[in-house]
Amino acid sequence: MRRQIRKLAAFCFAGLAVLAFSACGWSGSRDRLTTFEKEQQREVNLFSPMEKTKPGADNVARSASEKTVAMAEKKLGVTVNYITYTAEDYQDKTYDQVALERARNDMDDLYLLNPDTIQILAAEGKLMDLSGLDSAENLRDVVRAANIVDGKLVAIPQEVVAYGLFVNKDLFDRYQLALPETPEDLLECCRVFKENGIETPVGANRWWLETFVLAQAYADLYNGGNTEAEIAALNSGEKRYSDYMRPGFEFLQELIDRGYIDAQKAYVSEAIEGEGADFLAQKTPIVMAYWSAANTDTAYGDPDFNMVVIGFPSSRGQMPVMPMTGIAVGIQAEHAADAMQTLDIMVSDEALQVYAETNKVISPSKNVEVECIDALRPLNDRINENVYVLGSNASMKVEQWGNTCLIVRMLLNGATVDECMAEFDKLQDESLGQ
């Protein structure tokens, strides 16, 4: 998607006009009226990876998020200025790095943040508490759990992302295989596929394998009824992250050792681009992906076979993994009041209904129903049963999503499971100041 930095000309000119008026005094009624109008202009600055659609563009082409921004602009009489990240403008800096810099220096009002960045900024006290927003009352428990730090709700998403296994049901039926519930089930399915000439039963890429590992690691933690106590024990050092992670990494290593996952290919493959072609060509019966990929023709939205999306096989059955980005307000936001009101409208039930209808995603509001396609129903059913693993949790002192992704890549590149666990121990010790 083409992106650019939008210049905040209107904001700058308004400031200059006020300065000129105060320095030079009366310059005529017309000048005073112009200055007054600009003083009254209400603006909110939003930093995100998305540029604003050009005025007059067909609304159908606009993003779901932009529709909610337009609702806020209309109701509040504000103008939301899009400050947009581009790799070209920031060269070697990632979006997360730039977001951290801008938020730490109070450069914007609203920020679209990835889970690891939310956690970092919340720990630094750089994000507003959003608990008092009207829209916060309607949030799903999973959203609250992922975005509360020290009792403060620091970010709110416009969608809940869910990862799972995308499977070619026709190939499963051909070999009379049930959809896998447990790791043992998955191993058996892969064995049958391999014995019947399917070279690589599971397609994977370097970005999303952490979801598979997280499902194994935290199935019991999030679904065993003792989540808060276990996280407290991890944060204090009483329990070790490596003890949770080891089974997931050992399972992944077993899949690699048996030839069910091609580690070398996964290590260099981009999401969908690397494994997607073989999946759509029915050479690979299983891939790992997220909810929206089932709705997108450029991904897996139009396959030539019966596709079903399930949670990752785990000790507690099929397990969705749910990370989420979120929108936050800077603690020293220049336009804090308007930013809070803008966000409140963007994540209201009314706006989220529009968002969900546009993108066909899971809504963070418990009041907004999801009309999902048939392929997604098994995954959606588990989520509605409140069965899931969080891919990111701001209350954990060790960030999960990004760190697990990087350590999985170590495994793909030849590191042992013990070496990977040592990395988790190092991260935990650092979080404890050891």
C-alpha positions as CSV (number, residue, x, y, z in Angstrom):
1,M,0.0,0.0,0.0
2,R,1.3,3.3,-1.0
3,R,2.0,5.5,2.0
4,Q,3.1,9.1,2.7
5,I,3.7,11.6,5.5
6,R,0.8,14.1,5.5
7,K,2.0,17.6,6.2
8,L,0.1,19.3,9.0
9,A,-0.1,22.6,7.2
10,A,-3.5,23.7,8.6
11,F,-2.3,23.2,12.2
12,C,1.0,25.1,11.6
13,F,-0.7,28.0,9.8
14,A,-3.3,28.3,12.6
15,G,-0.5,28.6,15.2
16,L,1.4,31.2,13.1
17,A,-1.8,33.2,12.7
18,V,-2.4,33.3,16.4
19,L,1.2,34.4,17.0
20,A,1.1,37.1,14.3
21,F,-2.2,38.5,15.8
22,S,-0.8,38.7,19.3
23,A,2.4,40.4,18.1
24,C,1.0,43.0,15.8
25,G,-2.3,43.8,17.4
26,W,-5.5,44.8,15.4
27,S,-5.2,44.4,11.7
28,G,-8.8,44.7,10.6
29,S,-12.0,42.7,11.2
30,R,-11.4,40.3,8.3
31,D,-8.0,39.3,9.7
32,R,-9.4,38.9,13.2
33,L,-12.2,36.8,11.9
34,T,-9.8,34.5,10.0
35,T,-7.6,34.2,13.1
36,F,-10.6,33.4,15.3
37,E,-11.8,30.7,12.9
38,K,-8.4,29.0,12.9
39,E,-8.2,29.2,16.7
40,Q,-11.4,27.3,16.8
41,Q,-10.2,24.6,14.5
42,R,-10.1,21.2,16.4
43,E,-7.5,18.7,15.3
44,V,-6.3,15.3,16.3
45,N,-3.0,13.8,15.1
46,L,-3.0,10.0,14.4
47,F,0.2,8.1,13.8
48,S,-0.4,4.8,11.9
49,P,0.8,2.8,8.9
50,M,-2.2,4.0,6.9
51,E,-2.6,7.1,4.7
52,K,-5.9,8.9,4.4
53,T,-7.9,8.3,1.3
54,K,-7.9,11.3,-1.0
55,P,-11.0,13.6,-0.7
56,G,-13.8,12.6,-3.1
57,A,-12.7,8.9,-3.3
58,D,-15.4,6.3,-3.4
59,N,-16.2,5.4,0.2
60,V,-16.2,1.7,-0.7
61,A,-12.5,2.0,-1.3
62,R,-11.8,3.4,2.1
63,S,-10.5,1.3,4.9
64,A,-12.8,0.1,7.7
65,S,-10.8,2.2,10.2
66,E,-11.1,5.4,8.1
67,K,-14.9,5.0,8.1
68,T,-14.8,5.2,11.9
69,V,-12.5,8.2,11.8
70,A,-15.0,9.9,9.5
71,M,-17.8,9.2,12.0
72,A,-15.7,10.9,14.8
73,E,-14.9,13.9,12.6
74,K,-18.5,14.4,11.7
75,K,-19.8,14.0,15.3
76,L,-17.2,16.1,17.0
77,G,-16.3,18.6,14.3
78,V,-12.6,17.7,14.5
79,T,-10.1,17.0,11.8
80,V,-8.0,13.9,12.2
81,N,-4.6,14.4,10.6
82,Y,-2.9,11.1,9.5
83,I,0.8,11.0,10.2
84,T,1.9,8.0,8.2
85,Y,4.9,5.7,8.5
86,T,6.8,4.7,5.4
87,A,9.9,2.6,5.2
88,E,11.2,5.1,2.5
89,D,11.0,8.0,4.9
90,Y,12.4,6.2,7.9
91,Q,14.9,4.0,6.0
92,D,16.1,1.3,8.3
93,K,13.7,2.0,11.2
94,T,10.7,-0.3,11.7
95,Y,7.2,0.9,12.4
96,D,7.6,-0.1,16.0
97,Q,10.8,1.9,16.4
98,V,9.3,5.0,14.9
99,A,6.1,4.7,17.0
100,L,8.2,4.4,20.2
101,E,10.2,7.5,19.3
102,R,7.1,9.6,18.4
103,A,5.2,8.5,21.5
104,R,8.2,9.0,23.9
105,N,8.5,12.6,22.5
106,D,4.8,13.3,22.6
107,M,4.7,14.1,18.9
108,D,1.1,12.8,18.2
109,D,-2.2,12.4,20.0
110,L,-3.4,8.9,18.9
111,Y,-1.1,6.0,18.0
112,L,-1.9,2.6,16.3
113,L,0.4,0.3,18.2
114,N,1.5,-3.3,18.0
115,P,1.3,-5.4,21.2
116,D,5.0,-5.2,22.1
117,T,5.0,-1.5,21.7
118,I,1.9,-1.1,23.8
119,Q,3.6,-3.0,26.6
120,I,6.8,-0.9,26.4
121,L,5.0,2.4,26.4
122,A,2.6,1.4,29.2
123,A,5.5,0.4,31.4
124,E,7.1,3.8,30.7
125,G,3.9,5.6,31.7
126,K,3.4,7.1,28.2
127,L,-0.2,6.1,27.6
128,M,-3.5,7.4,28.9
129,D,-5.9,5.3,31.0
130,L,-8.9,4.6,28.8
131,S,-11.0,2.9,31.4
132,G,-13.3,5.9,31.7
133,L,-14.4,5.9,28.1
134,D,-18.0,4.9,27.5
135,S,-16.9,2.4,24.9
136,A,-14.6,0.6,27.3
137,E,-17.7,-0.8,29.1
138,N,-18.5,-3.0,26.1
139,L,-15.2,-4.6,25.6
140,R,-14.7,-8.4,25.5
141,D,-12.8,-9.9,28.4
142,V,-10.1,-11.0,26.0
143,V,-9.5,-7.4,25.0
144,R,-9.3,-6.2,28.6
145,A,-6.9,-9.0,29.5
146,A,-4.5,-8.1,26.7
147,N,-4.5,-4.3,27.3
148,I,-4.6,-3.7,31.0
149,V,-1.4,-2.7,32.8
150,D,-1.4,-1.9,36.5
151,G,-5.2,-1.7,36.4
152,K,-5.2,0.8,33.5
153,L,-6.7,0.1,30.1
154,V,-3.9,1.5,27.9
155,A,-5.2,0.6,24.4
156,I,-8.3,-0.5,22.5
157,P,-8.3,-2.4,19.2
158,Q,-10.8,-2.1,16.4
159,E,-10.6,-5.8,15.7
160,V,-9.5,-9.0,17.4
161,V,-7.1,-11.0,15.3
162,A,-7.3,-14.8,15.6
163,Y,-4.8,-17.3,14.3
164,G,-5.2,-20.9,13.6
165,L,-4.7,-23.8,11.2
166,F,-6.1,-23.4,7.7
167,V,-6.8,-26.9,6.4
168,N,-7.8,-28.5,3.1
169,K,-10.8,-30.5,4.3
170,D,-11.0,-32.4,1.0
171,L,-7.5,-33.9,1.5
172,F,-8.4,-34.8,5.1
173,D,-11.5,-36.5,3.8
174,R,-9.6,-38.3,1.1
175,Y,-7.4,-40.0,3.7
176,Q,-10.2,-40.4,6.2
177,L,-8.6,-38.1,8.8
178,A,-10.4,-36.2,11.5
179,L,-9.4,-32.6,12.1
180,P,-6.7,-32.6,14.8
181,E,-7.5,-31.7,18.4
182,T,-4.2,-32.6,20.1
183,P,-0.5,-32.5,19.1
184,E,-0.6,-36.3,18.8
185,D,-3.5,-36.0,16.4
186,L,-1.6,-33.5,14.2
187,L,1.5,-35.8,14.2
188,E,-0.7,-38.7,13.0
189,C,-2.3,-36.6,10.2
190,C,1.1,-35.5,9.0
191,R,2.4,-39.0,9.0
192,V,-0.5,-40.2,6.8
193,F,0.0,-37.2,4.4
194,K,3.7,-37.9,4.2
195,E,3.2,-41.6,3.5
196,N,0.9,-40.7,0.7
197,G,3.4,-38.5,-1.1
198,I,2.7,-35.1,0.3
199,E,6.3,-33.9,0.9
200,T,5.6,-31.1,3.4
201,P,2.2,-31.4,5.2
202,V,2.5,-28.1,7.1
203,G,3.3,-24.9,5.3
204,A,4.9,-22.2,7.5
205,N,6.6,-18.8,7.4
206,R,9.1,-16.9,9.5
207,W,6.4,-14.6,11.1
208,W,3.6,-16.8,12.3
209,L,5.1,-19.9,13.7
210,E,5.1,-18.2,17.1
211,T,1.3,-18.6,17.2
212,F,1.7,-22.3,17.0
213,V,4.2,-22.3,19.8
214,L,2.1,-20.0,22.0
215,A,-0.9,-22.3,21.7
216,Q,1.1,-25.1,23.2
217,A,2.8,-23.0,25.8
218,Y,-0.2,-21.2,27.3
219,A,-3.2,-23.4,26.7
220,D,-3.4,-24.3,30.4
221,L,-2.4,-20.9,31.7
222,Y,-5.3,-19.1,29.9
223,N,-7.9,-21.9,30.3
224,G,-7.1,-23.4,33.6
225,G,-8.8,-20.9,35.8
226,N,-5.7,-19.5,37.5
227,T,-4.4,-17.0,34.9
228,E,-3.7,-14.0,37.1
229,A,-1.8,-16.0,39.7
230,E,0.3,-17.7,37.1
231,I,1.2,-14.4,35.4
232,A,2.0,-12.9,38.8
233,A,4.4,-15.9,39.4
234,L,6.1,-15.3,36.1
235,N,6.5,-11.6,36.8
236,S,8.0,-12.3,40.1
237,G,10.4,-15.0,38.8
238,E,8.7,-17.7,40.9
239,K,7.9,-19.5,37.6
240,R,10.0,-19.5,34.4
241,Y,8.7,-18.7,30.9
242,S,11.0,-21.3,29.6
243,D,9.0,-24.0,31.4
244,Y,5.9,-22.9,29.6
245,M,7.6,-22.5,26.2
246,R,9.6,-25.7,26.2
247,P,6.7,-28.1,25.1
248,G,5.8,-25.8,22.2
249,F,9.4,-25.6,21.0
250,E,9.9,-29.3,21.4
251,F,6.8,-30.0,19.4
252,L,7.9,-27.6,16.7
253,Q,11.3,-29.3,16.6
254,E,9.7,-32.7,16.2
255,L,7.6,-31.5,13.3
256,I,10.8,-30.2,11.7
257,D,12.8,-33.4,12.4
258,R,10.1,-35.6,10.8
259,G,10.0,-33.4,7.7
260,Y,6.5,-32.2,8.3
261,I,7.7,-28.5,8.3
262,D,10.5,-27.2,6.1
263,A,12.5,-25.1,8.5
264,Q,14.9,-23.6,5.9
265,K,12.0,-22.5,3.7
266,A,10.0,-21.2,6.7
267,Y,13.0,-19.1,7.8
268,V,13.1,-17.1,4.6
269,S,9.4,-17.1,3.7
270,E,7.2,-14.1,4.0
271,A,3.7,-14.6,5.3
272,I,1.4,-16.3,2.7
273,E,3.8,-15.5,-0.1
274,G,6.0,-18.4,0.9
275,E,3.5,-21.2,1.7
276,G,0.4,-19.9,0.0
277,A,1.0,-21.1,-3.5
278,D,1.4,-24.8,-2.4
279,F,-1.6,-24.6,-0.2
280,L,-3.8,-23.3,-2.9
281,A,-2.4,-25.8,-5.4
282,Q,-3.3,-28.6,-2.9
283,K,0.3,-29.6,-2.4
284,T,0.3,-28.7,1.3
285,P,-2.9,-29.5,3.3
286,I,-2.2,-27.3,6.3
287,V,-1.0,-23.7,6.8
288,M,-1.0,-21.3,9.7
289,A,-2.7,-17.9,9.2
290,Y,-5.1,-15.4,10.7
291,W,-8.8,-14.8,10.4
292,S,-8.9,-12.2,7.7
293,A,-6.9,-14.4,5.3
294,A,-10.0,-16.5,4.9
295,N,-11.9,-13.4,3.6
296,T,-9.3,-12.1,1.2
297,D,-9.1,-13.3,-2.4
298,T,-5.4,-12.3,-2.5
299,A,-4.9,-14.8,0.4
300,Y,-7.1,-17.8,1.0
301,G,-10.5,-16.4,0.4
302,D,-11.3,-18.2,-2.9
303,P,-9.8,-21.7,-2.8
304,D,-10.7,-24.6,-5.2
305,F,-11.4,-26.9,-2.3
306,N,-13.3,-27.1,0.9
307,M,-11.3,-25.0,3.5
308,V,-11.8,-25.1,7.2
309,V,-10.1,-22.9,9.8
310,I,-9.5,-24.5,13.3
311,G,-7.6,-23.6,16.4
312,F,-4.1,-25.0,16.9
313,P,-4.0,-28.5,18.3
314,S,-3.2,-28.3,22.0
315,S,-3.5,-30.1,25.3
316,R,-6.9,-28.5,25.6
317,G,-8.1,-29.1,22.1
318,Q,-8.3,-26.7,19.2
319,M,-6.8,-23.4,20.5
320,P,-7.1,-20.0,18.7
321,V,-4.3,-17.6,19.4
322,M,-5.3,-13.9,19.6
323,P,-2.9,-11.1,19.5
324,M,-4.1,-7.6,18.8
325,T,-2.9,-4.1,17.9
326,G,-4.6,-1.2,19.7
327,I,-5.2,2.5,19.5
328,A,-3.7,4.5,22.4
329,V,-3.7,8.1,23.5
330,G,-0.4,9.7,24.5
331,I,-0.1,10.7,28.1
332,Q,1.0,14.3,27.1
333,A,-1.1,14.5,24.0
334,E,-1.5,18.1,22.8
335,H,-5.1,17.6,22.0
336,A,-5.9,15.1,24.7
337,A,-9.6,15.8,25.3
338,D,-10.4,15.7,21.5
339,A,-8.2,12.6,21.1
340,M,-10.1,10.8,23.9
341,Q,-13.5,11.7,22.4
342,T,-12.3,10.7,18.9
343,L,-11.2,7.3,20.1
344,D,-14.4,6.8,22.1
345,I,-16.4,7.2,18.9
346,M,-14.0,5.1,16.8
347,V,-14.4,2.1,19.2
348,S,-18.1,2.7,20.0
349,D,-20.5,-0.1,19.2
350,E,-21.9,1.9,16.3
351,A,-18.5,2.4,14.7
352,L,-17.3,-1.1,15.4
353,Q,-20.4,-2.5,13.7
354,V,-19.4,-0.6,10.6
355,Y,-15.8,-1.8,11.0
356,A,-16.9,-5.5,11.4
357,E,-19.3,-5.3,8.4
358,T,-16.5,-3.8,6.2
359,N,-13.7,-6.2,7.2
360,K,-15.7,-9.2,8.4
361,V,-13.5,-9.4,11.5
362,I,-14.1,-10.3,15.2
363,S,-15.1,-7.2,17.1
364,P,-13.6,-6.2,20.4
365,S,-17.1,-5.3,21.6
366,K,-19.2,-8.0,23.1
367,N,-22.3,-6.3,21.6
368,V,-21.2,-6.6,18.0
369,E,-21.9,-9.9,16.3
370,V,-19.6,-11.4,13.7
371,E,-21.1,-12.8,10.5
372,C,-18.3,-15.1,9.6
373,I,-18.0,-17.4,6.5
374,D,-18.6,-21.1,7.0
375,A,-14.9,-21.9,6.9
376,L,-14.3,-19.8,10.0
377,R,-17.1,-21.2,12.1
378,P,-14.9,-23.8,14.0
379,L,-12.5,-21.1,15.0
380,N,-15.3,-18.6,15.9
381,D,-17.1,-21.2,18.0
382,R,-14.0,-21.7,20.2
383,I,-13.6,-17.9,20.6
384,N,-17.3,-17.6,21.6
385,E,-16.7,-20.3,24.2
386,N,-13.9,-18.1,25.6
387,V,-11.3,-20.7,24.7
388,Y,-8.2,-19.0,23.5
389,V,-4.6,-18.1,24.2
390,L,-3.5,-14.5,24.1
391,G,-0.7,-13.8,21.7
392,S,0.1,-10.6,23.6
393,N,-0.6,-9.7,27.2
394,A,0.5,-6.2,28.4
395,S,0.4,-7.5,32.1
396,M,3.4,-9.8,31.4
397,K,6.7,-8.2,32.1
398,V,8.3,-10.2,29.2
399,E,6.7,-9.2,25.9
400,Q,5.5,-12.3,24.2
401,W,4.6,-11.7,20.6
402,G,7.8,-10.2,19.2
403,N,10.2,-12.1,21.5
404,T,8.7,-15.5,20.7
405,C,8.8,-14.7,17.0
406,L,12.5,-14.0,17.1
407,I,13.3,-17.0,19.3
408,V,11.4,-19.3,16.9
409,R,13.5,-18.0,14.1
410,M,16.6,-19.0,16.1
411,L,15.2,-22.5,16.1
412,L,14.5,-22.4,12.4
413,N,18.1,-21.3,11.9
414,G,19.5,-24.3,13.7
415,A,19.5,-23.4,17.4
416,T,18.6,-26.1,19.9
417,V,15.6,-26.1,22.1
418,D,17.9,-25.6,25.1
419,E,19.5,-22.6,23.5
420,C,16.1,-21.1,22.8
421,M,15.0,-21.7,26.4
422,A,18.1,-19.9,27.6
423,E,17.0,-16.8,25.6
424,F,13.7,-16.8,27.5
425,D,15.5,-17.2,30.8
426,K,17.7,-14.2,29.8
427,L,14.7,-12.1,29.0
428,Q,13.0,-13.0,32.2
429,D,16.1,-12.2,34.3
430,E,16.5,-8.8,32.5
431,S,12.8,-8.0,33.4
432,L,13.6,-8.7,37.0
433,G,16.8,-6.6,37.0
434,Q,19.1,-9.6,37.3
